[in-house]
Amino acid sequence: MKKEKNRNSFSGSIGFVLAAAGSAVGLGNIWRFPYLAAKDGGGLFLVLYLILAVTFGFTLLTTEIAIGRKTKQSPLTAYGKLNGKWKFLGGIACLVPVIILPYYCVIGGWVVKYFTTYLTGDGSSASVDGYFTNYITEEKQPIIQMVVFLLIVSFIIFRGVNKGIESFSKILMPALLLLVVGISVFALTIHHTDSSGVSRTGLEGFLIYIIPDLEGLTVKGFFTVLLDAMGQLFFSLSVAMGIMIAYGSYVRDDANLVKSINQIEIFDTLVAFLAGVMIIPAVYTFMGREGMAASGPSLMFVSLPKVFASMGKIGGVVGCLFFVMVLFAALTSAVSVMEAVVSSFMDQFHMSRAKATVIETIIALAGGVVVCLGYNKWFFDIVLPNGAHAQILDIMDYISNNCLMPLVAIGTCILIGWIAKPSVIIGEVEKTGSKFGRKGLYIVMVKFVVPVLLVILLLKSLGVLTII
């Protein structure tokens, strides 16, 4: 018991909400959400995402945060404390961030590269065809930038919950939100006339983004949009990777969990929506509907630099602000991923934070180097079960995001819904006297709806379910 009493905690609900929201607001919001929204009929995707956020996302988020606070343990040990036979689930939940952190730091290094490029006034070079490919296939530079990003993350974790994670989140999250809002407003005001005389505006792109496009929509198409929205929300909220359990373990017993969870949901959904407002109108204005088809790294590191270059002199400033915003988002998410592992090492092996941080930094460094070399010396191309072509980074992403995370979430729903019972979570949420307004919804979702949806999502990811 002494160990639990001495466990660090967030100084207040604001620190917890900003840290948790910072984890949720990551690269997935910025490069995946706009692409999916553009691909899936704009407003239809937004409506389904919002419905899922207050049902599906709310259920998983509430469950993990409550597990963390109730057990006062990290993901590796929390499940075993709830039920000894389910300790294995903690091992899988801890393995997810171990796999994710190395390649996330590599992508963070790419962001560092682009930020410094725009900061030094050389942003126009980033818009040249082949710039991104030439950069990631270099042997040394991506590794150096990955190390820089990783060391920043490690330093924050080394400083602990209050002086590190909480202090860092209280500075970066308000700054990130200001940048997101500012760039979004700017994106709505731009206009451009191309060489063929076609004029487009940011406002037109915004309407494409928010107005549902139901033309030619089939039942199969609807379920595709539904699963895309669910998959995005699943990854966006940082559930099933141990993060919210770790952060929940630092929440004080007198904190109002209902209020905090609502604030995290709102913050994450708002930033995800604004990410679309930042990107879709700008890409549409300068590149038309064809440009909106770009996804993943190609959207952020290839298409957007071309958009910034088309803006003229102001493009360099906008590009610099955009990539500093992306850097903030990447850092807050990477910090949460590392903390899930470090806290697990501390709880399981009773080691100091400093030692746990050094060990995880070495693991992430080794993995990051392997990922970087996967674009040059160790390059290969295989086809994954879902039909996507892949090399090392894609394989690690597929294993963690498409396989292990759904398994962790399904296992969590079975444990809470049918073995430990939903009353365990409800009791934890209500123990401060706060009313659990969506209690009935929570019980139905955690026992029936969420696990069924997750099984469908997993089968689709594994390439077993092809009719949707």
PASETOR-149857 format. One record per atom (N, C-alpha, C): x, y, z. Coordinates in steps of 0.2 Angstrom, whole numbers, padded with zeros to 4 digits, always signed. Example, Ala and Ser with C-alpha at 12.3 -4.5 7.8 and 13.67 -1.06 7.14 Angstrom:
BEGIN
+0066-0028+0039+0062-0022+0039+0066-0016+0039+0064-0011+0035+0068-0005+0036+0064+0000+0039
//
This chain:
BEGIN
+0004-0006+0000+0000+0000+0000+0004+0006+0000+0010+0006+0003+0014+0012+0003+0016+0014-0004+0018+0009-0008+0020+0011-0015+0014+0015-0018+0008+0013-0017+0002+0016-0020+0001+0023-0018+0002+0024-0011+0002+0031-0008+0007+0036-0011+0013+0033-0012+0018+0037-0015+0018+0038-0023+0013+0035-0026+0012+0035-0033+0011+0043-0035+0014+0045-0040+0013+0052-0043+0006+0052-0045+0003+0059-0045-0003+0060-0048-0003+0067-0051-0008+0068-0056-0009+0074-0059-0012+0079-0053-0009+0085-0053-0011+0090-0048-0018+0092-0048-0021+0091-0054-0029+0093-0054-0031+0090-0061-0038+0091-0062-0041+0088-0068-0039+0091-0074-0037+0098-0074-0035+0101-0080-0029+0098-0083-0024+0097-0078-0018+0093-0080-0019+0087-0083-0024+0083-0080-0025+0076-0083-0029+0077-0090-0034+0081-0090-0037+0082-0097-0033+0084-0102-0028+0089-0101-0024+0091-0106-0019+0086-0108-0016+0082-0103-0012+0076-0105-0015+0071-0109-0021+0069-0107-0025+0064-0110-0027+0066-0117-0029+0073-0118-0031+0075-0124-0025+0076-0129-0019+0078-0126-0013+0078-0130-0011+0071-0133-0013+0066-0129-0011+0059-0131-0016+0058-0137-0022+0060-0136-0027+0058-0142-0026+0062-0148-0024+0068-0147-0023+0073-0153-0015+0072-0155-0015+0067-0160-0009+0065-0163-0008+0066-0171-0004+0062-0174-0003+0062-0181-0009+0059-0184-0012+0055-0181-0018+0052-0184-0024+0056-0185-0025+0061-0181-0030+0066-0182-0028+0071-0188-0022+0072-0189-0020+0077-0193-0019+0074-0200-0016+0068-0201-0016+0066-0208-0021+0061-0210-0024+0057-0205-0028+0052-0207-0036+0054-0207-0037+0058-0202-0044+0061-0202-0047+0065-0208-0043+0070-0210-0045+0073-0216-0045+0069-0223-0041+0064-0223-0041+0060-0229-0047+0056-0229-0049+0053-0223-0055+0048-0223-0061+0052-0224-0061+0058-0221-0067+0063-0222-0068+0064-0229-0063+0066-0233-0063+0068-0240-0065+0062-0244-0062+0056-0242-0064+0050-0246-0071+0047-0245-0074+0048-0239-0080+0045-0237-0086+0050-0237-0086+0055-0241-0092+0059-0242-0092+0064-0237-0087+0067-0234-0087+0073-0230-0092+0072-0224-0097+0075-0225-0102+0076-0219-0104+0069-0216-0105+0064-0221-0108+0058-0218-0103+0055-0213-0096+0055-0215-0091+0053-0211-0091+0057-0204-0092+0063-0204-0092+0067-0199-0098+0065-0194-0104+0064-0197-0109+0063-0193-0108+0056-0189-0106+0051-0193-0105+0044-0190-0099+0045-0185-0094+0049-0186-0089+0049-0181-0091+0052-0175-0095+0057-0175-0098+0061-0169-0102+0056-0165-0107+0052-0169-0111+0047-0165-0107+0042-0162-0102+0039-0165-0097+0034-0162-0093+0037-0156-0091+0044-0157-0087+0047-0151-0091+0046-0145-0098+0048-0145-0102+0048-0139-0104+0041-0137-0103+0036-0140-0105+0029-0139-0099+0024-0138-0097+0023-0144-0091+0018-0144-0085+0021-0141-0083+0027-0143-0077+0030-0140-0077+0031-0132-0083+0034-0131-0085+0035-0124-0084+0029-0119-0086+0023-0122-0086+0017-0118-0079+0015-0117-0075+0014-0122-0068+0012-0121-0064+0017-0117-0065+0023-0118-0061+0029-0114-0063+0028-0107-0069+0028-0105-0072+0027-0098-0069+0021-0095-0069+0015-0098-0067+0009-0096-0059+0009-0094-0055+0012-0098-0048+0012-0097-0046+0017-0092-0049+0023-0092-0047+0028-0087-0049+0025-0080-0055+0022-0079-0058+0020-0073-0054+0014-0070-0051+0009-0075-0047+0004-0073-0041+0006-0070-0038+0011-0073-0032+0014-0071-0032+0017-0064-0038+0021-0063-0038+0025-0056-0040+0020-0051-0044+0015-0053-0046+0010-0048-0040+0005-0045-0036+0003-0050-0031-0001-0048-0024+0003-0046-0024+0009-0048-0018+0013-0047-0012+0009-0050-0013+0006-0056-0007+0002-0059-0007+0004-0066-0001+0003-0069+0000+0004-0076-0003-0002-0080-0004-0002-0087-0007-0007-0091-0004-0014-0090+0002-0015-0089+0005-0021-0088+0003-0025-0082+0001-0022-0077-0001-0025-0070-0008-0024-0068-0012-0019-0072-0018-0017-0070-0023-0022-0071-0023-0026-0077-0028-0031-0078-0027-0037-0073-0021-0039-0071-0020-0044-0067-0023-0042-0060-0023-0036-0058-0026-0034-0052-0033-0034-0052-0036-0033-0057-0044-0034-0058-0045-0041-0058-0042-0046-0061-0043-0053-0061-0036-0056-0063-0034-0060-0059-0027-0064-0060-0027-0068-0066-0032-0070-0068-0032-0075-0074-0031-0070-0081-0032-0064-0080-0032-0059-0086-0026-0055-0086-0021-0057-0083-0014-0053-0083-0011-0053-0090-0012-0058-0093-0010-0059-0100-0012-0053-0104-0018-0050-0103-0021-0045-0107-0016-0039-0106-0014-0038-0100-0009-0032-0098-0003-0033-0102+0000-0039-0103+0006-0040-0107+0005-0038-0114-0001-0039-0117-0002-0037-0124-0003-0030-0124-0007-0027-0120-0008-0020-0119-0001-0016-0119+0003-0019-0115+0010-0015-0114+0014-0016-0121+0013-0022-0124+0017-0023-0130+0015-0018-0136+0009-0016-0136+0007-0011-0141+0011-0005-0141+0012-0001-0136+0016+0005-0136+0023+0003-0137+0026-0002-0135+0033-0004-0136+0034-0005-0144+0029-0007-0147+0030-0008-0155+0029-0001-0158+0024+0003-0155+0022+0009-0159+0028+0015-0158+0031+0015-0152+0035+0021-0151+0041+0022-0156+0044+0016-0157+0050+0017-0162+0048+0020-0169+0043+0018-0172+0041+0021-0178+0037+0027-0178+0034+0029-0172+0031+0035-0171+0037+0040-0170+0042+0039-0167+0048+0043-0166+0051+0044-0173+0051+0039-0178+0054+0040-0184+0050+0045-0188+0043+0045-0188+0039+0050-0191+0039+0056-0188+0040+0057-0181+0042+0063-0177+0048+0066-0180+0053+0062-0182+0059+0065-0184+0058+0068-0191+0053+0065-0195+0052+0068-0202+0049+0075-0201+0044+0075-0195+0041+0082-0194+0047+0087-0192+0051+0085-0188+0057+0089-0186+0061+0092-0192+0062+0087-0197+0065+0089-0203+0061+0095-0207+0055+0094-0208+0051+0098-0211+0050+0105-0208+0049+0105-0201+0049+0111-0197+0055+0115-0198+0061+0112-0197+0067+0115-0198+0069+0118-0205+0066+0114-0210+0067+0116-0216+0063+0123-0218+0057+0123-0215+0053+0129-0216+0055+0135-0211+0058+0133-0205+0060+0138-0201+0066+0142-0203+0070+0138-0207+0076+0141-0210+0075+0145-0217+0068+0145-0219+0067+0149-0225+0068+0145-0231+0069+0138-0231+0070+0134-0236+0064+0130-0238+0058+0132-0236+0052+0128-0237+0050+0126-0244+0052+0131-0249+0051+0129-0256+0054+0123-0258+0059+0121-0256+0063+0115-0258+0059+0109-0256+0054+0109-0251+0050+0103-0248+0045+0102-0253+0043+0107-0258+0038+0105-0263+0040+0102-0269+0047+0101-0270+0050+0098-0276+0048+0091-0276+0046+0089-0282+0045+0081-0283+0051+0077-0281+0049+0072-0277+0054+0068-0275+0058+0070-0268+0056+0075-0265+0060+0078-0259+0059+0073-0254+0053+0071-0252+0051+0067-0247+0054+0060-0247+0054+0057-0253+0057+0051-0255+0064+0051-0254+0067+0056-0257+0075+0056-0256+0077+0057-0249+0073+0061-0245+0075+0061-0238+0074+0055-0234+0068+0052-0234+0068+0046-0230+0072+0040-0232+0075+0040-0239+0079+0035-0241+0086+0036-0239+0088+0042-0237+0095+0043-0234+0096+0039-0228+0103+0037-0227+0104+0033-0222+0105+0036-0215+0108+0042-0215+0110+0046-0209+0105+0051-0206+0103+0055-0211+0099+0061-0208+0092+0059-0205+0088+0054-0207+0082+0052-0204+0084+0049-0197+0089+0046-0196+0091+0043-0189+0093+0049-0185+0096+0054-0187+0098+0059-0183+0092+0063-0180+0087+0064-0185+0081+0068-0183+0077+0063-0178+0077+0057-0179+0073+0052-0175+0076+0053-0168+0082+0053-0167+0086+0053-0161+0084+0059-0157+0084+0065-0161+0082+0072-0158+0075+0071-0155+0070+0069-0159+0064+0068-0157+0063+0064-0151+0066+0058-0151+0066+0053-0145+0069+0056-0139+0074+0059-0139+0077+0062-0133+0073+0068-0130+0069+0072-0134+0065+0076-0131+0059+0073-0127+0057+0068-0130+0051+0064-0127+0054+0060-0121+0060+0058-0121+0063+0054-0115+0064+0059-0109+0066+0065-0111+0068+0070-0106+0061+0072-0102+0056+0073-0106+0049+0075-0103+0047+0069-0098+0048+0063-0100+0046+0057-0096+0050+0056-0090+0057+0058-0091+0062+0057-0086+0060+0062-0080+0057+0068-0082+0055+0073-0077+0049+0071-0073+0045+0066-0075+0040+0063-0071+0033+0066-0073+0028+0064-0069+0021+0066-0070+0019+0073-0070+0021+0076-0064+0020+0083-0063+0024+0088-0067+0031+0087-0066+0036+0092-0069+0037+0091-0076+0035+0084-0078+0036+0083-0085+0030+0083-0089+0026+0077-0089+0020+0077-0093+0015+0082-0092+0013+0084-0086+0008+0089-0084+0010+0096-0086+0016+0098-0084+0019+0104-0086+0019+0105-0093+0022+0100-0097+0023+0100-0104+0016+0101-0107+0011+0097-0105+0004+0097-0108+0001+0104-0107+0002+0107-0101-0001+0114-0100+0001+0119-0104+0007+0118-0107+0010+0123-0111+0009+0122-0119+0010+0116-0121+0009+0114-0128+0002+0113-0130-0003+0111-0126-0009+0110-0129-0013+0116-0130-0013+0121-0126-0016+0128-0128-0013+0131-0134-0006+0130-0134-0002+0133-0140-0005+0129-0146-0005+0122-0146-0007+0118-0152-0014+0120-0154-0019+0121-0149-0026+0123-0151-0026+0130-0154-0022+0135-0152-0022+0141-0155-0019+0141-0162-0014+0137-0163-0012+0136-0170-0017+0133-0174-0020+0127-0172-0025+0124-0176-0031+0129-0178-0033+0132-0173-0039+0137-0175-0036+0142-0179-0030+0145-0178-0028+0150-0183-0027+0148-0190-0024+0142-0191-0023+0139-0198-0030+0138-0201-0034+0135-0197-0041+0134-0199-0045+0140-0202-0044+0145-0198-0047+0151-0201-0044+0154-0207-0038+0153-0207-0034+0156-0213-0036+0151-0219-0037+0145-0218-0038+0140-0224-0045+0142-0227-0050+0145-0223-0056+0146-0226-0056+0153-0230-0051+0157-0229-0051+0163-0232-0047+0163-0239-0044+0158-0240-0039+0158-0246-0043+0157-0253-0040+0159-0258-0043+0158-0265-0038+0157-0270-0039+0154-0275-0034+0153-0280-0037+0151-0287-0033+0154-0292-0035+0153-0299-0030+0149-0303-0031+0143-0305-0026+0139-0308-0024+0142-0316-0020+0138-0319-0017+0140-0325-0023+0140-0331-0028+0136-0329-0033+0135-0334-0039+0140-0333-0038+0144-0328-0043+0149-0327-0048+0147-0322-0048+0141-0319-0053+0138-0314-0051+0142-0307-0056+0145-0304-0055+0148-0298-0059+0144-0292-0055+0143-0287-0058+0139-0281-0056+0143-0275-0060+0142-0270-0059+0145-0263-0059+0140-0258-0057+0142-0252-0056+0138-0246-0063+0136-0244-0068+0141-0244-0075+0140-0242-0078+0135-0246-0077+0134-0252-0080+0129-0256-0077+0122-0254-0071+0122-0252-0068+0116-0250-0071+0114-0243-0072+0119-0239-0075+0118-0232-0082+0115-0233-0086+0117-0238-0093+0114-0239-0092+0107-0242-0087+0106-0246-0086+0099-0248-0085+0094-0242-0081+0097-0237-0080+0093-0231-0085+0092-0226-0090+0097-0226-0095+0096-0220-0102+0094-0223-0103+0094-0230-0110+0092-0232-0109+0085-0235-0114+0081-0232-0114+0074-0234-0115+0073-0241-0111+0069-0244-0112+0067-0251-0114+0060-0252-0121+0059-0253-0124+0053-0253-0126+0050-0260-0123+0054-0265-0124+0051-0271-0121+0045-0273-0125+0040-0275-0122+0033-0277-0120+0029-0270-0123+0031-0264-0121+0028-0258-0125+0021-0258-0121+0016-0257-0124+0009-0256-0124+0007-0249-0127+0001-0247-0127-0002-0241-0120-0003-0239-0116-0006-0244-0109-0008-0243-0105-0002-0242-0106+0003-0246-0103+0009-0245-0104+0013-0238-0110+0012-0235-0111+0015-0229-0107+0011-0223-0107+0005-0224-0103+0001-0219-0096+0002-0219-0094+0004-0225-0086+0005-0226-0085+0012-0223-0089+0017-0223-0088+0023-0220-0089+0022-0212-0094+0018-0210-0095+0017-0203-0088+0014-0200-0085+0009-0203-0079+0006-0201-0073+0010-0201-0073+0015-0206-0068+0019-0207-0068+0024-0201-0074+0027-0199-0075+0031-0194-0073+0028-0187-0075+0022-0187-0074+0018-0180-0067+0017-0180-0063+0015-0185-0056+0014-0185-0052+0020-0183-0054+0026-0186-0051+0032-0184-0052+0034-0177-0058+0033-0175-0059+0035-0168-0056+0030-0163-0055+0024-0165-0052+0019-0160-0045+0021-0159-0041+0023-0165-0034+0025-0164-0033+0032-0162-0038+0036-0163-0037+0043-0161-0038+0044-0154-0042+0041-0150-0043+0042-0143-0038+0038-0139-0033+0035-0142-0027+0032-0138-0030+0026-0134-0035+0023-0136-0037+0017-0132-0034+0011-0134-0034+0006-0130-0031-0001-0131-0024-0001-0132-0020+0004-0130-0013+0004-0130-0010+0005-0123-0014+0005-0118-0012+0006-0111-0011+0013-0109-0012+0018-0113-0010+0025-0112-0015+0027-0107-0022+0026-0108-0027+0029-0104-0027+0025-0097-0025+0019-0097-0025+0016-0090-0019+0019-0086-0013+0020-0089-0008+0023-0086-0009+0030-0084-0012+0034-0088-0014+0041-0086-0020+0041-0081-0024+0036-0081-0030+0035-0076-0027+0034-0069-0022+0030-0069-0019+0028-0063-0016+0034-0059-0015+0040-0063-0012+0046-0060-0018+0051-0058-0024+0049-0059-0030+0053-0057-0031+0053-0050-0032+0058-0047-0034+0058-0040-0041+0055-0039-0042+0052-0033-0048+0049-0031-0054+0054-0031-0053+0060-0029-0058+0065-0028-0060+0069-0035-0056+0066-0040-0058+0070-0047-0064+0067-0050-0068+0072-0054-0074+0070-0057-0073+0067-0064-0073+0060-0064-0071+0057-0070-0076+0058-0076-0082+0059-0074-0087+0060-0080-0086+0067-0083-0084+0072-0079-0083+0078-0082-0076+0078-0086-0071+0075-0084-0065+0074-0087-0065+0070-0094-0069+0065-0094-0070+0061-0100-0074+0065-0105-0079+0068-0103-0082+0073-0108-0078+0078-0111-0074+0081-0107-0069+0086-0109-0064+0083-0114-0061+0077-0113-0057+0074-0117-0060+0072-0124-0066+0070-0124-0070+0068-0130-0071+0074-0134-0073+0080-0131-0074+0086-0134-0068+0089-0138-0062+0089-0134-0056+0091-0136-0054+0087-0142-0054+0081-0142-0051+0076-0147-0055+0077-0153-0062+0077-0153-0067+0078-0158-0066+0085-0162-0065+0090-0157-0064+0097-0160-0058+0097-0164-0052+0095-0162-0046+0095-0165-0046+0091-0172-0049+0085-0171-0050+0081-0177-0054+0085-0183-0059+0088-0181-0063+0091-0185-0059+0097-0188-0056+0101-0184-0052+0107-0186-0046+0105-0191-0044+0099-0190-0038+0096-0194-0041+0096-0201-0047+0094-0202-0050+0093-0208-0051+0100-0211-0053+0105-0207-0054+0112-0209-0047+0115-0211-0042+0113-0208-0035+0116-0210-0033+0113-0216-0034+0107-0218-0031+0104-0223-0035+0103-0230-0042+0101-0229-0046+0100-0235-0047+0106-0239-0049+0112-0236-0050+0118-0240-0044+0120-0244-0038+0119-0240-0032+0122-0243-0030+0117-0249-0030+0111-0248-0028+0106-0253-0033+0107-0259-0040+0107-0258-0045+0108-0263-0043+0115-0267-0042+0120-0264-0041+0127-0267-0035+0126-0272-0030+0123-0270-0024+0124-0274-0023+0117-0279-0026+0112-0277-0025+0106-0280-0031+0102-0283-0037+0105-0281-0043+0102-0284-0045+0096-0280-0051+0093-0282-0053+0086-0279-0048+0081-0280-0044+0081-0285-0039+0076-0286-0034+0076-0280-0032+0082-0278-0027+0082-0273-0029+0080-0266-0036+0080-0265-0039+0077-0259-0038+0070-0258-0036+0066-0263-0036+0059-0263-0029+0057-0259-0025+0061-0258-0018+0059-0255-0020+0057-0248-0016+0052-0245-0017+0050-0238-0011+0049-0235-0011+0048-0228-0005+0046-0224+0001+0051-0225+0007+0049-0225+0013+0053-0226+0013+0057-0232+0010+0055-0238+0010+0059-0244+0006+0065-0243+0000+0065-0239-0004+0071-0238+0000+0076-0235+0004+0074-0229+0007+0079-0225+0014+0082-0228+0018+0077-0231+0024+0078-0233+0025+0079-0240+0020+0078-0244+0021+0079-0251+0015+0084-0254+0009+0083-0252+0004+0087-0255+0004+0094-0252+0004+0094-0245+0004+0101-0242+0010+0106-0243+0016+0103-0244+0021+0108-0246+0020+0111-0252+0017+0107-0257+0015+0110-0263+0010+0115-0263+0005+0114-0258+0000+0119-0257+0004+0126-0254+0008+0125-0249+0011+0131-0246+0016+0134-0251+0019+0131-0256+0023+0134-0261+0018+0138-0266+0012+0136-0267+0007+0139-0271+0005+0146-0268+0006+0146-0262+0003+0152-0258+0008+0158-0259+0014+0157-0262+0018+0163-0262+0022+0164-0256+0024+0170-0255+0028+0172-0249+0025+0170-0242+0019+0170-0242+0015+0169-0235+0016+0161-0234+0017+0157-0239+0017+0150-0239+0022+0147-0234+0028+0151-0234+0033+0149-0230+0031+0150-0222+0028+0155-0221+0026+0156-0214+0021+0151-0212+0016+0150-0216+0010+0146-0215+0013+0139-0214+0018+0137-0218+0021+0130-0218+0025+0129-0211+0028+0134-0209+0032+0134-0203+0027+0133-0197+0022+0137-0197+0017+0137-0191+0013+0130-0191+0012+0127-0197+0009+0121-0198+0013+0115-0195+0019+0115-0197+0024+0110-0195+0026+0110-0187+0026+0116-0184+0027+0117-0177+0021+0114-0174+0015+0115-0176+0009+0113-0174+0009+0105-0174+0011+0102-0180+0011+0095-0180+0016+0092-0175+0022+0096-0175+0027+0094-0170+0024+0093-0163+0021+0098-0161+0017+0098-0154+0013+0092-0153+0009+0091-0158+0004+0085-0158+0008+0079-0158+0013+0078-0162+0017+0072-0162+0021+0071-0155+0023+0076-0152+0027+0076-0145+0022+0073-0140+0016+0077-0139+0011+0075-0134+0009+0068-0135+0008+0065-0141+0006+0058-0142+0012+0053-0140+0018+0055-0142+0024+0051-0141+0025+0050-0133+0024+0056-0130+0025+0056-0123+0021+0051-0119+0014+0051-0121+0010+0046-0118+0011+0039-0120+0014+0038-0126+0016+0031-0128+0021+0028-0124+0026+0033-0123+0032+0031-0119+0030+0030-0112+0026+0034-0109+0024+0034-0102+0020+0027-0101+0016+0025-0105+0013+0018-0104+0018+0013-0103+0024+0013-0107+0029+0008-0106+0033+0009-0099+0035+0015-0098+0039+0017-0092+0035+0015-0086+0029+0017-0086+0025+0016-0080+0024+0008-0078+0024+0004-0084+0023-0003-0083+0029-0006-0081+0035-0004-0083+0042-0006-0080+0042-0005-0073+0040+0002-0071+0041+0004-0064+0036-0001-0060+0030-0002-0062+0026-0006-0058+0027-0013-0057+0029-0016-0063+0031-0023-0063+0037-0025-0060+0042-0021-0062+0049-0023-0059+0052-0019-0054+0047-0014-0051+0049-0010-0045+0055-0006-0047+0056-0003-0053+0062+0001-0054+0061+0008-0054+0066+0012-0054+0065+0019-0053+0063+0022-0060+0060+0028-0060+0058+0031-0067+0064+0032-0071+0069+0034-0068+0075+0036-0072+0078+0029-0076+0078+0024-0072+0080+0017-0075+0075+0015-0081+0069+0015-0079+0064+0013-0084+0064+0017-0090+0065+0024-0089+0065+0028-0095+0071+0027-0100+0077+0025-0096+0083+0024-0100+0082+0017-0104+0079+0012-0101+0078+0006-0104+0074+0007-0110+0068+0010-0109+0063+0011-0115+0066+0015-0120+0070+0020-0119+0074+0024-0124+0078+0020-0128+0082+0016-0125+0086+0011-0129+0083+0007-0133+0077+0004-0131+0073-0001-0135+0070+0003-0141+0067+0009-0139+0064+0013-0145+0070+0016-0150+0076+0017-0147+0081+0019-0152+0083+0014-0156+0084+0008-0154+0086+0002-0158+0080+0001-0163+0074+0001-0161+0068+0000-0166+0068+0005-0171+0069+0011-0169+0069+0017-0173+0074+0017-0179+0080+0014-0177+0086+0014-0182+0084+0008-0187+0081+0003-0185+0078-0003-0189+0073+0000-0194+0068+0004-0191+0063+0007-0196+0066+0012-0201+0071+0016-0199+0074+0020-0204+0078+0017-0209+0081+0011-0207+0085+0007-0212+0080+0003-0217+0074+0003-0215+0069-0001-0219+0067+0003-0225+0070+0009-0226+0069+0013-0232+0075+0013-0236+0080+0010-0234+0086+0010-0238+0090+0003-0238+0094+0002-0233+0098-0004-0233+0094-0010-0233+0088-0010-0228+0084-0016-0227+0077-0015-0230+0077-0012-0236+0071-0011-0239+0068-0018-0242+0062-0019-0242+0058-0025-0245+0051-0023-0246+0047-0026-0250+0040-0025-0251+0036-0031-0250+0032-0032-0246+0027-0037-0245+0020-0035-0245+0015-0039-0246+0008-0038-0246+0005-0040-0240+0002-0036-0236-0001-0038-0230-0008-0041-0231-0011-0045-0226-0017-0048-0227-0023-0043-0229-0022-0037-0227-0027-0032-0229-0026-0030-0236-0021-0032-0240-0020-0030-0247-0015-0025-0248-0013-0022-0242-0008-0016-0243-0001-0018-0244+0003-0014-0248+0010-0016-0248+0014-0013-0242+0019-0016-0240+0022-0014-0234+0029-0015-0233+0033-0011-0229+0039-0013-0227+0039-0012-0219+0045-0011-0216+0046-0012-0209+0041-0008-0205+0041-0001-0207+0036+0003-0203+0029+0001-0204+0027-0001-0210+0020-0003-0211+0018-0009-0207+0023-0014-0207+0022-0020-0204+0021-0019-0196+0025-0015-0193+0024-0013-0186+0018-0010-0185+0016-0005-0189+0009-0002-0188+0004-0007-0189+0004-0011-0194-0001-0016-0195-0002-0021-0189+0003-0023-0186+0003-0028-0180+0000-0024-0174+0003-0018-0173+0000-0015-0167-0007-0012-0168-0008-0008-0173-0015-0005-0174-0020-0010-0176-0019-0014-0181-0024-0018-0184-0025-0025-0181-0020-0027-0177-0021-0034-0174-0021-0033-0166-0016-0031-0163-0016-0031-0156-0021-0026-0152-0021-0020-0155-0026-0015-0152-0033-0018-0152-0036-0020-0157-0043-0023-0157-0043-0029-0152-0038-0033-0152-0038-0039-0147-0038-0036-0140-0034-0031-0138-0034-0029-0132-0041-0026-0130-0044-0022-0135-0051-0019-0133-0056-0024-0133-0056-0029-0137-0061-0035-0136-0060-0038-0129-0054-0040-0128-0053-0043-0121-0055-0039-0115-0054-0032-0116-0056-0027-0110-0064-0028-0110-0067-0028-0115-0074-0028-0115-0077-0034-0112-0074-0040-0114-0076-0046-0111-0075-0046-0103-0069-0044-0101-0067-0044-0094-0072-0040-0090-0073-0033-0093-0077-0029-0089-0085-0030-0090-0087-0032-0096-0094-0033-0097-0097-0040-0094-0092-0045-0094-0095-0052-0092-0092-0055-0086-0086-0053-0084-0082-0056-0079-0082-0052-0073-0079-0046-0073-0078-0042-0067-0085-0038-0067-0089-0037-0072-0095-0034-0073-0094-0026-0073-0099-0023-0077-0099-0016-0078-0099-0012-0071-0102-0015-0066-0103-0011-0060-0096-0009-0057-0091-0013-0059-0084-0011-0056-0082-0004-0059-0083-0003-0065-0082+0004-0068-0087+0009-0066-0093+0007-0066-0098+0012-0064-0097+0014-0057-0095+0010-0052-0094+0012-0045-0088+0016-0045-0083+0015-0049-0077+0019-0049-0078+0026-0052-0082+0027-0057-0084+0033-0060-0089+0037-0055-0093+0034-0051-0098+0037-0047-0095+0038-0040-0089+0036-0038-0087+0036-0031-0086+0043-0028-0086+0048-0032-0085+0055-0030-0092+0058-0029-0097+0054-0030-0104+0057-0030-0107+0060-0037-0102+0060-0042-0105+0062-0048-0109+0057-0052-0114+0060-0055-0119+0056-0059-0116+0053-0065-0117+0047-0066-0115+0044-0073-0120+0044-0078-0121+0049-0081-0127+0051-0086-0128+0046-0091-0123+0042-0094-0124+0037-0099-0123+0030-0096-0125+0029-0090-0124+0023-0087-0127+0017-0091-0133+0018-0093-0137+0013-0096-0134+0011-0103-0132+0017-0107-0129+0016-0113-0122+0012-0112-0118+0014-0107-0112+0011-0106-0112+0003-0105-0117+0001-0101-0118-0006-0100-0120-0010-0106-0124-0007-0110-0126-0010-0117-0120-0010-0122-0116-0005-0122-0111-0004-0126-0105-0009-0125-0103-0009-0118-0097-0013-0116-0099-0021-0116-0105-0023-0115-0107-0030-0115-0108-0032-0123-0111-0028-0127-0114-0031-0133-0111-0027-0139-0112-0021-0140-0111-0017-0146-0104-0016-0148-0100-0014-0143-0093-0012-0144-0089-0019-0146-0089-0024-0142-0086-0030-0144-0088-0033-0151-0094-0033-0153-0096-0035-0159-0093-0031-0165-0093-0024-0164-0090-0019-0169-0083-0020-0169-0080-0022-0164-0072-0023-0164-0070-0029-0167-0074-0035-0166-0073-0041-0170-0074-0040-0177-0079-0036-0180-0080-0034-0187-0074-0031-0189-0071-0026-0185-0066-0022-0187-0059-0026-0188-0058-0030-0183-0052-0035-0183-0053-0039-0189-0058-0042-0190-0059-0047-0196-0058-0043-0203-0060-0037-0203-0059-0033-0209-0051-0032-0210-0048-0030-0204-0041-0028-0204-0037-0034-0206-0039-0040-0204-0035-0046-0206-0037-0049-0213-0041-0046-0216-0043-0048-0223-0047-0054-0223-0050-0056-0217-0055-0061-0217-0062-0059-0220-0064-0053-0218-0070-0050-0219-0070-0046-0225-0072-0048-0231-0071-0044-0237-0077-0041-0240-0083-0043-0237-0089-0041-0240-0091-0034-0239-0087-0031-0233-0088-0024-0232-0082-0020-0234
//
